[in-house]
Amino acid sequence: MVVTLHEQGASYMATCFSHINGKGCCVGMTGPGTMNLINGVAVAYTDSVPLLVIGGQTPVEDTGKYAIQESTGIGRTPNQMKVMQAVSKHAIQVRSSTQLLSALREGYLISNTGRKGPVFIEIPQNVLQEDIEIKEDDLFVDLTKEYSIKKSDALVNTEKLRKATSMIRSSTRPLLLLGNGAQIANAENEAMELVEHTGIPFATSLPAKGLLNEDHELSLGCLGIWGQKAANDYILNHADVLIAVGTTFQELSTLGWRSLKNKKIIRVDIDPDELTRNINPDLSVLSDAKIFLADILNEFASNQTEQPIYKNFREAREKIKDLKEKHGYYETISLADYSIKENDDRLQPYDVLIELSKLRSPQDIIVLDVGENAYFSQFLVKSYSRKTYIVNAGLGSMGFAAPGAVGISMANPEATVISISGDGGFLMMGNDISTGASYNCKVVWCVLNNGILGTQKHYQRDYCDGRYIGCHLPDIDITEYARSLGVDAVTITNIKQFREEFQAALQGNKPRLLNIVISNETSPKPPFFF
């Protein structure tokens, strides 16, 4: 049991814990405690992260009497069950100790079956005070059991597999687009085998960033509004067949829902509701990503009568090489892609993140907050393997990274965890770095401190004639704030100092915070404009 300073921090920690090992759980007391969990639960819901969420409730016999913190929805009490139903995959009410074990088993099973997600279990106080006998066998949960999910058709529908391979073989410039569904399905080995066997270039959506090594010659990196120009150029203007596996085609990854005309689309998802959302494919396959990728690879491998598939896509490989040289790729991206004020000699965020990307180990785990810090990081920080780049890409909740890094460290104590946030996001939930200090988590918090809410201020600068409202932060000494919470911290004002302090933090064995004072004028431009 890990005690946090705020329930919202607990829900972020549990979500990030589950990102690493799939077994997150957070607990809040009835009413305000459970309500404070909501934001992190919504993050898990939008990003399909399995999570058990346990909330208390007034004793059953006191329901409707306005007991302390009653949240049943009776009278003027809030209805926490309805609130949780809106941000969870499923919600269960327990009314006696005889229902408790089956509810926990059911919740865990639902959370981890099909499209994964959080499940809320409400347990009244009187149930927690009752004795219950548990046998060891009662604790076993068989995740192979089907639960309210339509069967995948990838294994049984060979016609769709043959149609998919035919569409790919007939193309000259295909693209394998890997989304969060491929990430959740642990499909990195199958995806890489398909890439190596066929020579198909690949790109990822933001939540799948790092699923495959972005240093690979066939990688176009992460696409989207804040993604690699080469990836965006290729998918919009050159790809003729798109194999989209486990992606929702949401606003950021589609560059504001830009048209994908003049290309055939094969769409794979475990959720039937997602197969036609936003974009109607030429071929849809209801399947777990891992199963589909393995099956289509076998389909290619079993048909050796035709010309080897790898030879078909020479044009595609030459094109992505040209585009990466033309537009730049991570560390070679042109600084023309940033809005920079002339004669601004303050520390620049792009210098910090390029240096961070160079100095970190490929095994280090990065967790991102929301805002300009995340935009810069998406197209400047290269990722090399699955579960080393964590971001709440669906909901986009500020404050996620600071406590989330603690949850990641709890799940993988041997790893070095790097939290990247702005000062605005950090100050929302920074109090829970004290939890990291209490458990001596190996976390380096990198706070890009420009004294403003950067996305808001720069939007008002560029589109509202500089009429600034509600975008300046109070003058808080983040270094002293962190020290007061038990975390060693230092203020950084130049790139040489950052390099030295960041390397020292990576080599250390205790939590550390780097308060990095950066220019408040520099902002990222959406690099999809080309």
C-alpha positions in Angstrom: 0.0 0.0 0.0 1.4 3.4 -1.1 -0.1 6.4 0.6 -0.2 9.6 -1.5 -0.8 13.2 -0.6 -3.8 13.5 -3.0 -6.1 10.9 -4.5 -5.7 12.4 -8.0 -2.0 11.7 -7.6 -2.8 8.1 -6.6 -4.9 7.6 -9.7 -2.1 8.9 -11.9 0.4 6.7 -10.2 -1.8 3.6 -10.5 -2.4 4.3 -14.2 1.3 4.6 -14.9 2.0 1.6 -12.7 -0.4 -0.3 -15.0 1.2 1.1 -18.1 4.3 -0.9 -17.0 2.8 -4.2 -15.7 -0.9 -4.1 -16.3 -2.0 -4.4 -12.7 -2.7 -0.9 -11.3 -5.1 -0.3 -8.5 -6.1 2.9 -6.6 -8.4 3.4 -3.6 -10.3 6.4 -2.3 -12.7 6.8 0.6 -16.4 7.6 -0.1 -17.4 11.0 -1.6 -14.5 13.4 -1.9 -11.8 10.7 -1.9 -13.4 8.8 -4.7 -14.3 12.0 -6.6 -10.6 13.0 -6.4 -9.7 9.8 -8.3 -11.8 10.7 -11.3 -9.2 12.5 -13.4 -6.7 9.6 -13.4 -9.5 7.1 -14.0 -10.6 9.1 -17.0 -7.0 9.1 -18.3 -6.9 5.3 -18.0 -10.3 5.0 -19.7 -9.3 7.1 -22.7 -5.9 5.4 -23.1 -7.4 1.8 -22.5 -5.3 1.1 -19.4 -6.4 -1.7 -17.1 -7.1 -0.4 -13.6 -9.0 -1.5 -10.5 -10.6 1.6 -8.8 -12.0 0.9 -5.4 -14.2 3.5 -3.6 -15.8 3.5 -0.2 -19.4 4.2 0.5 -21.7 4.9 3.5 -22.8 1.7 5.4 -25.8 0.1 3.7 -28.0 0.6 6.7 -27.3 4.4 6.7 -28.1 4.9 3.0 -30.3 8.0 2.5 -29.8 9.4 6.0 -27.1 12.0 5.0 -24.4 10.1 6.7 -20.9 11.6 6.7 -19.7 12.0 3.1 -22.6 9.9 1.8 -22.4 9.8 -2.0 -25.3 7.6 -3.1 -27.2 10.1 -5.1 -30.1 10.1 -2.7 -31.4 13.6 -1.7 -28.7 16.2 -2.2 -25.8 13.7 -2.0 -23.6 13.3 -5.1 -23.9 10.0 -7.0 -20.4 8.8 -7.2 -21.5 5.6 -9.0 -22.9 7.5 -11.9 -19.9 9.7 -12.1 -17.6 6.7 -12.2 -19.7 4.9 -14.7 -19.1 7.9 -17.1 -15.3 7.5 -16.9 -15.0 3.7 -16.5 -15.4 0.6 -18.6 -17.6 -0.9 -16.0 -18.8 -0.2 -12.4 -19.9 -2.7 -9.7 -21.7 -2.1 -6.5 -21.0 -4.5 -3.6 -23.7 -4.7 -0.9 -22.5 -7.6 1.2 -19.3 -9.5 2.0 -20.6 -12.5 0.0 -20.4 -10.4 -3.2 -16.9 -9.0 -2.6 -14.7 -11.7 -3.9 -16.8 -12.3 -7.1 -16.8 -8.5 -7.7 -13.1 -8.2 -7.4 -12.6 -11.2 -9.8 -15.2 -9.8 -12.2 -13.6 -6.4 -12.1 -10.1 -7.6 -12.8 -11.4 -9.8 -15.7 -13.4 -7.0 -17.3 -10.5 -4.6 -16.9 -8.1 -6.9 -18.8 -10.4 -8.4 -21.5 -11.0 -6.9 -24.9 -10.4 -3.2 -25.0 -8.8 -2.8 -21.6 -9.8 -0.1 -19.1 -10.6 0.9 -15.6 -13.3 -0.8 -13.5 -14.8 0.9 -10.5 -15.9 -1.2 -7.4 -17.9 0.5 -4.7 -17.6 -1.1 -1.2 -19.7 0.2 1.7 -18.1 0.6 5.1 -20.0 -2.2 6.7 -18.8 -4.7 4.1 -15.2 -3.7 4.9 -15.9 -4.5 8.6 -17.2 -8.0 7.9 -15.1 -11.2 8.1 -14.7 -13.3 5.0 -13.1 -16.6 4.4 -10.9 -16.8 1.3 -9.3 -19.9 -0.2 -6.1 -19.7 -2.3 -7.9 -21.0 -5.4 -10.5 -18.2 -5.0 -7.8 -15.7 -5.9 -7.0 -17.1 -9.3 -8.4 -15.2 -12.2 -8.5 -16.9 -15.6 -8.0 -14.2 -18.2 -8.4 -16.7 -21.1 -12.1 -16.8 -20.3 -14.2 -14.7 -22.6 -16.1 -11.9 -21.1 -18.6 -9.8 -23.1 -16.4 -9.5 -26.2 -16.9 -10.6 -29.8 -14.4 -13.1 -31.0 -11.5 -11.9 -33.1 -11.9 -12.8 -36.8 -8.2 -12.7 -37.6 -7.6 -16.3 -36.9 -10.7 -17.6 -38.6 -11.3 -15.3 -41.5 -8.6 -16.3 -44.0 -10.4 -14.5 -46.7 -9.7 -11.1 -45.0 -6.1 -12.0 -44.5 -5.7 -12.9 -48.1 -7.4 -9.7 -49.2 -5.1 -7.7 -46.9 -1.9 -9.4 -48.2 -3.1 -8.9 -51.8 -3.7 -5.2 -51.2 -0.2 -4.9 -49.7 1.5 -6.8 -52.5 -0.2 -4.6 -55.1 1.2 -1.4 -53.5 4.5 0.3 -54.0 4.6 2.7 -51.0 2.8 1.0 -48.1 2.9 2.2 -44.5 2.4 0.2 -41.3 0.8 2.6 -38.8 0.9 1.3 -35.3 -1.4 2.8 -32.6 -2.1 2.3 -28.9 -3.8 -1.0 -29.6 -0.5 -2.5 -30.8 1.2 -1.1 -27.8 -1.3 -2.6 -25.4 -1.2 -5.9 -27.1 2.6 -6.3 -26.6 2.8 -6.6 -30.4 6.3 -5.2 -30.9 8.0 -8.5 -31.8 5.3 -9.4 -34.4 5.4 -5.9 -35.8 9.2 -5.9 -36.2 9.2 -9.3 -37.8 6.6 -8.1 -40.3 8.7 -5.0 -41.1 11.9 -7.0 -41.4 10.3 -9.7 -43.6 8.4 -7.3 -45.9 10.4 -4.1 -45.9 7.3 -2.0 -45.1 8.1 1.4 -43.6 6.4 2.1 -40.2 5.2 5.0 -38.1 3.4 5.2 -34.8 0.8 7.4 -33.2 1.8 9.3 -30.1 0.7 6.7 -27.4 2.6 4.0 -29.4 5.8 6.1 -29.7 8.8 3.8 -29.1 6.9 0.6 -29.7 9.5 -0.1 -32.4 13.0 1.5 -32.4 12.8 4.9 -34.0 16.5 4.6 -35.0 15.5 1.8 -37.5 16.1 2.7 -41.1 12.4 1.9 -41.9 11.1 4.1 -39.1 9.4 7.4 -39.8 9.0 8.0 -36.1 5.9 9.4 -34.5 3.4 11.1 -36.8 0.7 13.8 -36.1 0.4 17.5 -35.5 3.5 17.5 -33.3 5.2 14.5 -35.1 7.9 14.1 -37.6 7.5 16.0 -40.9 8.8 13.0 -42.8 6.1 10.8 -41.4 3.3 13.3 -42.1 4.6 14.0 -45.6 4.8 10.3 -46.4 1.3 9.4 -45.1 -0.5 12.3 -46.7 1.3 12.6 -50.1 3.0 9.3 -50.9 1.6 6.2 -49.2 -0.8 4.2 -51.4 -1.8 1.5 -48.8 -2.1 2.1 -45.1 -2.1 -0.8 -42.6 -3.6 0.9 -39.5 -3.3 -1.4 -36.5 -5.0 -0.3 -33.2 -5.3 3.4 -33.9 -8.4 5.6 -33.5 -7.5 8.3 -36.1 -8.0 11.0 -33.6 -7.4 14.7 -34.1 -3.6 14.9 -33.3 -2.6 11.8 -35.2 -4.6 12.8 -38.3 -3.4 16.4 -38.4 -6.8 17.7 -37.6 -8.6 14.9 -39.6 -7.0 15.7 -42.8 -8.1 13.6 -45.8 -6.4 10.3 -46.5 -7.7 10.2 -50.1 -6.0 8.2 -52.9 -4.9 5.4 -50.7 -6.3 2.1 -49.6 -6.8 1.6 -45.9 -6.7 -1.7 -44.0 -7.9 -1.1 -40.4 -7.4 -3.5 -37.5 -8.9 -3.0 -34.0 -10.1 -5.2 -31.1 -13.0 -2.9 -30.6 -15.8 -3.1 -33.3 -16.9 0.4 -32.5 -13.6 1.8 -33.6 -13.4 0.1 -37.0 -15.3 2.9 -38.8 -14.8 5.8 -36.5 -13.4 9.0 -38.2 -12.2 7.0 -41.3 -14.0 4.3 -43.2 -11.5 1.6 -44.3 -11.4 -0.4 -47.5 -10.9 -3.5 -45.3 -11.7 -3.8 -41.6 -10.5 -6.6 -39.4 -11.8 -7.2 -35.9 -8.7 -8.6 -34.1 -6.2 -8.2 -31.4 -3.2 -6.4 -32.9 -0.7 -9.1 -31.9 -2.8 -11.9 -33.4 -3.4 -9.9 -36.7 0.3 -9.1 -37.2 1.3 -12.7 -36.5 -1.3 -14.0 -38.9 -0.5 -11.7 -41.8 3.2 -12.4 -41.4 2.4 -16.1 -41.6 0.3 -15.4 -44.7 3.2 -13.7 -46.4 5.7 -16.4 -45.3 3.5 -19.3 -46.5 3.2 -17.9 -50.0 6.7 -18.1 -51.5 5.6 -18.6 -55.1 5.5 -14.9 -55.9 8.4 -12.5 -56.0 9.9 -12.0 -52.5 7.8 -9.3 -50.9 10.8 -7.2 -49.7 11.8 -6.4 -53.3 8.4 -4.8 -54.0 8.9 -1.8 -51.8 12.3 -0.4 -52.9 10.5 2.8 -53.9 9.0 3.2 -50.5 12.4 2.8 -48.8 14.0 5.3 -51.0 11.2 7.8 -50.5 11.4 7.7 -46.6 15.2 8.1 -46.8 14.7 11.2 -49.0 12.0 12.6 -46.8 14.0 12.2 -43.6 16.9 14.0 -45.3 14.6 16.7 -46.6 12.7 17.5 -43.4 15.1 16.4 -40.8 14.5 13.6 -38.3 14.6 14.2 -34.5 18.1 15.6 -33.8 18.5 16.8 -37.4 15.2 18.8 -37.4 15.7 22.4 -38.5 15.4 25.1 -35.9 13.2 27.0 -38.4 10.4 24.8 -37.0 10.3 26.9 -33.8 9.0 30.3 -33.0 12.1 32.0 -31.6 12.5 35.6 -30.6 15.6 37.3 -32.0 18.4 38.0 -29.6 16.9 35.8 -26.9 19.9 34.5 -25.1 18.0 32.6 -22.4 18.1 28.8 -22.2 15.9 27.3 -25.0 13.6 24.3 -24.5 14.8 22.7 -27.7 18.4 22.7 -26.6 17.4 21.1 -23.3 15.4 18.3 -24.9 17.9 17.6 -27.7 20.5 17.2 -25.0 18.2 15.1 -22.8 17.6 12.8 -25.8 21.3 12.4 -26.4 22.2 11.8 -22.7 19.5 9.4 -21.6 19.9 5.7 -21.8 17.6 3.8 -24.3 16.3 1.9 -21.3 15.4 5.0 -19.3 11.6 5.5 -19.1 10.2 9.0 -20.0 6.8 10.1 -18.8 5.4 13.3 -20.4 3.1 15.9 -19.1 0.8 18.0 -21.3 1.5 21.3 -23.0 4.4 22.7 -24.9 6.8 20.5 -23.0 5.1 17.5 -24.6 5.0 19.1 -28.1 8.7 19.7 -28.1 9.4 16.2 -26.6 7.3 14.4 -29.2 9.4 15.5 -32.1 12.8 16.0 -30.4 13.1 13.0 -28.0 13.8 9.7 -29.8 12.4 6.5 -28.3 13.8 3.0 -28.7 11.6 0.4 -27.2 8.1 -0.3 -25.8 7.1 1.1 -22.4 9.9 3.7 -22.4 7.7 6.6 -23.4 4.5 7.2 -21.4 2.0 9.9 -22.1 -1.7 10.4 -21.5 -2.4 11.1 -25.1 -6.2 10.6 -25.0 -7.5 12.9 -22.3 -4.4 15.2 -22.1 -4.5 15.9 -18.4 -2.0 18.4 -17.0 -0.3 17.3 -13.8 0.1 13.7 -14.9 3.9 13.4 -15.2 5.1 14.3 -11.7 3.1 11.6 -9.7 3.0 9.3 -12.8 6.8 9.0 -12.6 6.5 7.7 -9.1 4.0 5.0 -10.2 6.4 3.9 -13.0 9.3 3.7 -10.6 7.1 1.6 -8.2 6.4 -0.8 -11.0 10.0 -1.0 -12.2 12.4 0.0 -9.4 15.5 -0.8 -11.4 14.7 1.7 -14.1 15.6 5.4 -14.2 12.4 7.4 -14.7 12.5 10.8 -16.3 9.5 13.1 -15.8 9.2 16.0 -18.3 6.7 18.8 -17.5 6.2 22.5 -17.6 6.0 24.5 -14.4 2.2 24.8 -14.9 1.6 21.1 -15.0 4.2 20.4 -12.3 2.6 22.8 -9.8 -0.8 21.1 -10.3 0.3 17.8 -8.8 3.9 18.4 -7.7 3.1 17.7 -4.1 3.3 14.0 -4.7 7.0 14.1 -5.5 7.2 13.7 -1.7 5.8 10.2 -2.2 8.7 9.5 -4.5 11.1 10.8 -1.9 9.5 8.7 0.8 10.0 5.5 -1.2 13.4 6.6 -2.6 12.2 6.3 -6.2 14.8 6.7 -8.9 13.1 9.6 -10.6 14.5 12.7 -12.3 11.9 15.4 -12.6 12.8 17.9 -15.4 10.6 21.0 -15.0 10.8 23.4 -18.0 10.1 26.6 -16.1 9.1 29.6 -18.1 6.6 31.2 -15.6 3.6 30.9 -17.9 1.1 28.5 -19.2 2.9 28.3 -22.5 0.2 26.9 -24.8 -2.3 29.5 -23.7 0.0 32.5 -23.7 1.6 31.8 -27.1 -1.9 31.1 -28.6 -3.0 34.5 -27.3 0.2 36.1 -28.6 -0.2 34.6 -32.1 -4.0 34.6 -32.6 -5.4 37.2 -30.1 -3.2 40.2 -30.8 -1.3 39.6 -27.5 -4.3 40.1 -25.2 -3.1 38.0 -22.3 -5.6 36.6 -19.9 -5.0 33.9 -17.3 -1.7 32.6 -18.6 0.9 33.9 -16.1 1.9 31.8 -13.1 2.7 33.0 -9.6 6.4 33.4 -8.8 7.1 30.2 -6.9 10.6 28.9 -6.2 10.2 25.4 -7.5 13.7 24.4 -6.3 12.8 25.3 -2.7 9.4 23.8 -3.0 10.9 20.5 -4.0 13.4 20.6 -1.2 10.6 21.2 1.3 9.0 18.0 0.0 12.2 16.0 0.6 13.6 16.0 -2.9 17.1 17.2 -3.8 16.7 20.0 -6.3 18.8 22.5 -8.3 18.0 25.6 -10.5 19.5 25.5 -14.0 20.0 28.5 -16.3 22.3 27.3 -19.1 22.9 24.3 -21.2 26.3 23.4 -19.8 24.8 23.3 -16.3 21.9 21.2 -17.5 24.2 18.7 -19.1 26.3 18.3 -15.9 23.3 18.2 -13.5 21.3 15.8 -15.7 24.1 13.4 -16.0 24.7 13.5 -12.3 21.0 12.9 -11.6 21.0 9.9 -14.0 24.0 8.4 -12.3 22.6 9.0 -8.8 20.4 6.6 -6.8 17.9 9.1 -5.3 15.1 11.3 -6.6 16.2 14.6 -7.9 14.5 17.6 -9.5 15.9 19.9 -12.1 14.2 23.4 -12.1 15.2 24.4 -15.7 14.6 28.1 -16.3 13.8 28.6 -20.0 12.8 31.4 -22.4 9.1 32.3 -22.1 9.0 33.4 -25.8 10.0 30.3 -27.6 7.2 28.0 -28.7 6.9 25.0 -31.1 5.3 25.4 -34.5 3.1 22.5 -35.6 5.7 20.8 -37.9 3.1 19.4 -40.3 3.1 22.6 -42.3 5.3 21.9 -45.3 
